[in-house]
Amino acid sequence: MVDYSESATAALKPLDNSSFQRVLVVVAHPDDAEYGTSAAVSMWTEQDIEVGYLLVTAGEAGMQRPPIEARKLRAAEQREACDIVGVDHLQILDFPDGQVEYGIELRKAIAYVIRAFQPDVIISGAGEVRVPWGLDHADHRAVGLATIDAARDAGNQWLYTEQFHEGLTAWETDTLLLTGTEPTHYVEISQNAVEQAVASLSAHREYLADLPDHPAPKDFIPEMLAAQGKAAGVPYATGFARQ
């Protein structure tokens, strides 16, 4: 579990993004990037750093309505959330929501996107069972671990060689940033980016309406970013474990 107390994060360092050109955020579902990561994304896109989102599922099993309807709705809401924080590139794969399994097919699919998008930074979950909010979702764990491995796979010229027939080449990513684990670095978040982070999660309005016990984004996103900021010694921050 991540501890954002001052003593636990005294060694946190500011994340140097001066060399960042293209960032790929890999998550399991629509809305997963909106719980803190989108605040950092907003900061980066304002600096003309290109950011892309890869969703492994369409989140079709996450609403109180038929999956075929939920799939279209959640994709549209994610597109709106991306627009708010300046993300143009959005790709949604077709793995089954709630049943994502770690394995070669998942690694291969993620490696394909890495090779196509050619990011110098990849963001994903750490794949840990226990996270700050409790026991993590099985899809989150599978996608996090698969992304960590796919980042390495993508740079191996002897893996998934059929992808090269489509014009792709091996691609090695310089930096891996993990969420849901003990942070090593932080991104300072501006007041404007806090507001955009709130707005990006609020864009998932129909999804959140199906979760009556979910707090309103404005009631917890600023508080969450402020808590991480206090630990880092700044007003607002988002933490990552840099690898």
Helices and strands as residue ranges (DSSP letters): E 13-14, E 22-27, G 32-34, H 37-46, E 50-55, H 67-84, E 89-92, H 104-117, E 121-125, E 130-131, E 134-135, H 138-153, G 161-166, E 175-179, E 185-188, H 191-202, H 205-209, H 217-232, E 237-242
